[in-house]
Amino acid sequence: MSKINIMDFTKDELSSMIKPSFRAKQIYEWIYKKYVNSFDDMKNIPKDLREELKANYFLHPLKIATVENSSDGSKKYLFLLQDGKTVESVLLPMKKEQHDKEGRLIHHTRYTICISSQVGCKIGCSFCLTGKSGFLRDLSAGEITAQVLMIKKDNEIAQNRRVNIVFMGMGEPLDNLENVQKSVKIFSDPHGFSISPRRQTISTSGLSAQIKKLGEMDLGVLLAISLHAVDDKLREQLMPINRAYNIESIIKAVKEFPVDARKRVMFEYLVIKNLNDDIKSAKKLVKLLNGINAKVNLIFFNPHDGSSYQRPEIKDVLAFQDYLLKHGVLCTIRESKGLDISAACGQLKDRKEKEDIK
């Protein structure tokens, strides 16, 4: 019988599988807080139980295949899964470490980790390199959470240092909702990563029915919508999924989604030169978001081989932002990171596969 990935289980599930049940808490702490490499390192677990764990389970369902380091401090990871497939994750330093005049630490570097939920993607967005390779399979909960574990370990980020997590890598998170919701619980478990759901954002291309299901789960996570267009005609060109879930259905689902009164729904808007970067689009966006406690995040398109789309002019993005702000819509411009490495989603995976073929 093949071994099972122990990271695929919530603590409650593990408690029902391992006896005595309190050992599950200890195992969780060894994996997610102490970053152990093997079951033998779990010193307060009896030897006979360690042997049982080694016989039935395995740790670390992925390993680092490639890391690209950007001059801005961001890192792009390519992870190799047990079956030989690969997925990408990104470590983004959001705020640098700060000290006061006496040299005392004010706060540590603050990080966001962008993780994948699938190998490939079914959505097929015309601007995305990941979708061009097609969909291969869903990631398990353990394969999702292991991305964060490996990145924290590789960068010596202590267990008590909080990070933000964004389900915005390869794949559509809501197309793998069962494993994504389980990974949210593993991330937020106080004996595991202890990362609050309010620090976890699930980004979706707009699967309206699944947004409704996610809302009913009431996980406490933040929601981000990859909108990218303000009318169905252009959105269908950019995102074929719009034929099944149009803008109207997405807005309806968002308005019904449970949101903490202190939080906003994020709308991601990929700005593409001469396509959706004009003030006319900005006006439509303001009207579209009326009645929603929204925040718009403008994203510069990152060009990649084979794409006909172009990076927008800075002045046009600033004008777009200015219009939204003047009309009461909170709007930020995402700082472009990793431009000197394989920044676009799927770019590192695509380049590495081409190198292996050669």
ZIDAFEN-V125180 format. One record per residue. N is the residue number from 1. SS is DSSP state (alpha for helix, beta for strand, coil for the rest). OMEGA is omega in whole degrees, 0 to 359 (NA if undefined). D_CENTER is the distance of its C-alpha to the mean C-alpha in Angstrom with 2 decimals. Layout:
# ZIDAFEN-V125180
n & ss & omega & d_center
N & SS & OMEGA & D_CENTER
N & SS & OMEGA & D_CENTER
This chain:
# ZIDAFEN-V125180
n & ss & omega & d_center
1 & coil & 182 & 32.79
2 & coil & 181 & 29.46
3 & coil & 183 & 27.45
4 & beta & 176 & 24.42
5 & beta & 183 & 21.10
6 & alpha & 179 & 21.63
7 & alpha & 179 & 17.95
8 & alpha & 188 & 17.65
9 & coil & 171 & 19.57
10 & coil & 180 & 19.31
11 & alpha & 179 & 22.05
12 & alpha & 178 & 24.22
13 & alpha & 181 & 24.10
14 & alpha & 179 & 24.99
15 & alpha & 179 & 27.76
16 & alpha & 183 & 29.36
17 & alpha & 185 & 29.32
18 & coil & 182 & 30.55
19 & coil & 353 & 33.84
20 & coil & 190 & 34.63
21 & coil & 182 & 31.48
22 & coil & 179 & 31.13
23 & alpha & 181 & 30.22
24 & alpha & 178 & 26.72
25 & alpha & 180 & 26.03
26 & alpha & 179 & 27.43
27 & alpha & 178 & 25.46
28 & alpha & 182 & 22.18
29 & alpha & 177 & 23.21
30 & alpha & 183 & 24.22
31 & alpha & 193 & 20.93
32 & alpha & 180 & 18.39
33 & coil & 183 & 20.70
34 & coil & 172 & 23.10
35 & coil & 182 & 21.02
36 & coil & 180 & 24.01
37 & coil & 182 & 24.45
38 & coil & 178 & 26.69
39 & alpha & 179 & 28.30
40 & alpha & 180 & 31.44
41 & alpha & 182 & 29.83
42 & coil & 194 & 29.64
43 & coil & 180 & 33.04
44 & coil & 175 & 33.61
45 & coil & 181 & 33.04
46 & coil & 185 & 36.44
47 & alpha & 182 & 37.15
48 & alpha & 177 & 37.85
49 & alpha & 176 & 34.45
50 & alpha & 178 & 32.75
51 & alpha & 178 & 34.72
52 & alpha & 178 & 33.69
53 & alpha & 180 & 29.99
54 & alpha & 182 & 30.50
55 & alpha & 188 & 32.39
56 & alpha & 186 & 29.87
57 & beta & 170 & 26.35
58 & beta & 177 & 24.36
59 & coil & 171 & 21.84
60 & coil & 182 & 18.95
61 & coil & 178 & 17.97
62 & beta & 176 & 16.77
63 & beta & 182 & 18.12
64 & beta & 177 & 17.47
65 & beta & 182 & 19.06
66 & beta & 172 & 18.62
67 & beta & 174 & 17.42
68 & beta & 182 & 17.98
69 & beta & 178 & 18.81
70 & coil & 178 & 19.02
71 & coil & 180 & 21.89
72 & coil & 177 & 19.68
73 & coil & 179 & 18.21
74 & coil & 180 & 14.76
75 & beta & 177 & 14.24
76 & beta & 181 & 12.89
77 & beta & 169 & 12.95
78 & beta & 182 & 14.23
79 & beta & 176 & 14.47
80 & beta & 180 & 17.46
81 & beta & 183 & 17.45
82 & coil & 182 & 20.73
83 & coil & 178 & 21.77
84 & coil & 178 & 21.45
85 & coil & 183 & 18.45
86 & beta & 175 & 15.69
87 & beta & 182 & 11.93
88 & beta & 171 & 10.13
89 & beta & 182 & 7.88
90 & beta & 172 & 8.64
91 & beta & 183 & 10.38
92 & beta & 173 & 11.40
93 & beta & 186 & 14.58
94 & beta & 177 & 14.88
95 & beta & 181 & 18.40
96 & coil & 176 & 20.95
97 & coil & 182 & 23.13
98 & beta & 177 & 26.13
99 & beta & 176 & 29.68
100 & coil & 185 & 32.71
101 & coil & 179 & 36.07
102 & coil & 179 & 37.19
103 & coil & 179 & 34.20
104 & coil & 183 & 32.69
105 & beta & 175 & 28.94
106 & beta & 173 & 27.63
107 & beta & 179 & 23.93
108 & coil & 171 & 21.73
109 & coil & 180 & 19.14
110 & beta & 187 & 16.03
111 & beta & 165 & 12.65
112 & beta & 178 & 9.01
113 & beta & 181 & 6.77
114 & beta & 188 & 3.88
115 & beta & 179 & 3.77
116 & coil & 179 & 5.81
117 & coil & 179 & 7.64
118 & beta & 169 & 10.84
119 & beta & 188 & 13.32
120 & beta & 184 & 14.05
121 & coil & 180 & 13.80
122 & coil & 192 & 16.60
123 & coil & 175 & 16.03
124 & coil & 177 & 17.78
125 & coil & 187 & 17.03
126 & coil & 182 & 19.86
127 & coil & 189 & 18.04
128 & coil & 181 & 15.28
129 & alpha & 181 & 16.31
130 & alpha & 184 & 14.09
131 & alpha & 182 & 16.02
132 & alpha & 179 & 19.28
133 & coil & 178 & 19.16
134 & coil & 180 & 18.95
135 & beta & 179 & 17.39
136 & beta & 177 & 18.30
137 & beta & 174 & 16.84
138 & beta & 169 & 14.28
139 & coil & 175 & 12.71
140 & coil & 179 & 14.38
141 & alpha & 180 & 13.12
142 & alpha & 177 & 14.44
143 & alpha & 177 & 12.79
144 & alpha & 184 & 9.29
145 & alpha & 181 & 10.56
146 & alpha & 178 & 12.63
147 & alpha & 179 & 10.06
148 & alpha & 180 & 9.89
149 & alpha & 182 & 13.61
150 & alpha & 180 & 14.60
151 & alpha & 177 & 13.08
152 & alpha & 181 & 14.73
153 & alpha & 183 & 17.82
154 & alpha & 182 & 18.07
155 & coil & 178 & 17.99
156 & coil & 175 & 20.18
157 & coil & 186 & 18.02
158 & coil & 184 & 20.16
159 & coil & 181 & 19.21
160 & coil & 176 & 20.30
161 & coil & 182 & 18.17
162 & coil & 175 & 15.40
163 & coil & 172 & 11.99
164 & beta & 181 & 9.33
165 & beta & 177 & 5.90
166 & beta & 174 & 3.17
167 & beta & 187 & 2.13
168 & coil & 178 & 3.44
169 & coil & 179 & 5.07
170 & coil & 176 & 8.28
171 & coil & 177 & 9.47
172 & coil & 184 & 9.76
173 & alpha & 183 & 8.31
174 & alpha & 173 & 11.67
175 & alpha & 177 & 13.61
176 & alpha & 192 & 12.80
177 & alpha & 183 & 13.23
178 & alpha & 180 & 15.49
179 & alpha & 178 & 13.38
180 & alpha & 181 & 10.23
181 & alpha & 177 & 12.74
182 & alpha & 179 & 14.34
183 & alpha & 176 & 11.44
184 & alpha & 180 & 11.14
185 & alpha & 178 & 14.86
186 & alpha & 178 & 14.78
187 & alpha & 188 & 12.48
188 & alpha & 181 & 14.88
189 & coil & 182 & 18.06
190 & coil & 176 & 20.48
191 & coil & 177 & 21.71
192 & coil & 180 & 18.33
193 & coil & 182 & 15.56
194 & coil & 178 & 16.93
195 & coil & 183 & 13.81
196 & coil & 175 & 14.75
197 & alpha & 178 & 12.97
198 & alpha & 175 & 13.63
199 & alpha & 181 & 11.22
200 & beta & 181 & 8.33
201 & beta & 176 & 7.10
202 & beta & 181 & 6.71
203 & beta & 182 & 7.10
204 & beta & 177 & 9.99
205 & coil & 173 & 12.71
206 & coil & 176 & 15.16
207 & coil & 190 & 16.33
208 & alpha & 181 & 18.83
209 & alpha & 181 & 20.14
210 & alpha & 174 & 16.83
211 & alpha & 178 & 16.02
212 & alpha & 179 & 19.43
213 & alpha & 178 & 18.77
214 & alpha & 178 & 15.64
215 & alpha & 180 & 17.92
216 & alpha & 177 & 20.66
217 & alpha & 177 & 18.66
218 & coil & 182 & 18.57
219 & coil & 181 & 15.79
220 & coil & 180 & 15.74
221 & coil & 174 & 12.08
222 & beta & 182 & 11.55
223 & beta & 175 & 11.32
224 & beta & 181 & 10.44
225 & beta & 174 & 12.52
226 & beta & 186 & 12.52
227 & coil & 170 & 16.29
228 & coil & 178 & 17.64
229 & coil & 184 & 21.21
230 & coil & 174 & 23.76
231 & coil & 186 & 25.95
232 & alpha & 182 & 25.60
233 & alpha & 180 & 27.51
234 & alpha & 182 & 25.19
235 & alpha & 176 & 22.02
236 & alpha & 177 & 23.51
237 & alpha & 181 & 24.17
238 & alpha & 187 & 20.63
239 & coil & 182 & 18.95
240 & alpha & 180 & 21.41
241 & alpha & 181 & 19.59
242 & alpha & 177 & 21.29
243 & alpha & 179 & 24.51
244 & coil & 182 & 23.40
245 & coil & 184 & 21.44
246 & coil & 185 & 23.08
247 & alpha & 180 & 22.39
248 & alpha & 181 & 24.92
249 & alpha & 179 & 23.34
250 & alpha & 180 & 19.89
251 & alpha & 178 & 21.62
252 & alpha & 181 & 23.62
253 & alpha & 180 & 20.72
254 & alpha & 181 & 19.02
255 & alpha & 180 & 22.42
256 & alpha & 184 & 22.68
257 & coil & 180 & 19.31
258 & coil & 182 & 20.02
259 & coil & 173 & 18.87
260 & coil & 183 & 20.11
261 & coil & 181 & 22.91
262 & coil & 185 & 21.62
263 & coil & 179 & 18.21
264 & coil & 171 & 17.48
265 & beta & 180 & 15.54
266 & beta & 173 & 13.58
267 & beta & 180 & 14.75
268 & beta & 184 & 13.23
269 & beta & 179 & 16.24
270 & beta & 184 & 16.34
271 & beta & 183 & 19.84
272 & beta & 185 & 21.98
273 & coil & 176 & 25.50
274 & coil & 180 & 28.31
275 & coil & 181 & 26.17
276 & coil & 186 & 24.48
277 & coil & 185 & 25.27
278 & coil & 181 & 28.56
279 & alpha & 177 & 29.81
280 & alpha & 178 & 30.71
281 & alpha & 179 & 27.04
282 & alpha & 179 & 26.39
283 & alpha & 179 & 29.24
284 & alpha & 181 & 27.91
285 & alpha & 178 & 24.49
286 & alpha & 180 & 26.31
287 & alpha & 182 & 28.32
288 & alpha & 186 & 25.43
289 & coil & 179 & 23.62
290 & coil & 179 & 26.91
291 & coil & 179 & 26.78
292 & coil & 174 & 23.03
293 & coil & 192 & 21.84
294 & beta & 170 & 19.42
295 & beta & 180 & 17.83
296 & beta & 178 & 17.43
297 & beta & 179 & 15.27
298 & beta & 185 & 17.12
299 & beta & 175 & 15.51
300 & beta & 175 & 17.96
301 & coil & 177 & 17.90
302 & coil & 182 & 17.61
303 & coil & 175 & 20.52
304 & coil & 182 & 20.54
305 & coil & 177 & 23.44
306 & coil & 180 & 24.57
307 & coil & 179 & 23.17
308 & coil & 182 & 25.83
309 & coil & 183 & 23.71
310 & coil & 177 & 24.32
311 & beta & 182 & 22.78
312 & coil & 176 & 24.30
313 & coil & 181 & 26.87
314 & alpha & 182 & 25.95
315 & alpha & 180 & 28.88
316 & alpha & 178 & 27.67
317 & alpha & 178 & 24.20
318 & alpha & 178 & 26.03
319 & alpha & 178 & 28.50
320 & alpha & 179 & 25.84
321 & alpha & 182 & 24.27
322 & alpha & 180 & 27.80
323 & alpha & 181 & 28.76
324 & alpha & 182 & 25.89
325 & alpha & 180 & 26.63
326 & alpha & 180 & 30.34
327 & coil & 169 & 29.81
328 & coil & 179 & 27.93
329 & coil & 178 & 24.28
330 & beta & 186 & 22.05
331 & beta & 176 & 20.49
332 & beta & 174 & 18.76
333 & beta & 181 & 18.29
334 & coil & 177 & 15.18
335 & coil & 180 & 16.73
336 & coil & 179 & 16.50
337 & coil & 174 & 15.51
338 & coil & 182 & 16.22
339 & coil & 179 & 18.84
340 & coil & 174 & 21.08
341 & coil & 182 & 18.76
342 & coil & 190 & 16.82
343 & coil & 185 & 14.51
344 & coil & 180 & 13.83
345 & coil & 180 & 11.17
346 & coil & 186 & 13.34
347 & alpha & 180 & 16.04
348 & alpha & 178 & 16.29
349 & alpha & 181 & 16.35
350 & alpha & 181 & 18.92
351 & alpha & 181 & 20.99
352 & alpha & 179 & 21.18
353 & alpha & 178 & 22.29
354 & alpha & 178 & 24.90
355 & alpha & 180 & 26.15
356 & alpha & 179 & 26.56
357 & alpha & 179 & 28.52
358 & coil & NA & 30.80
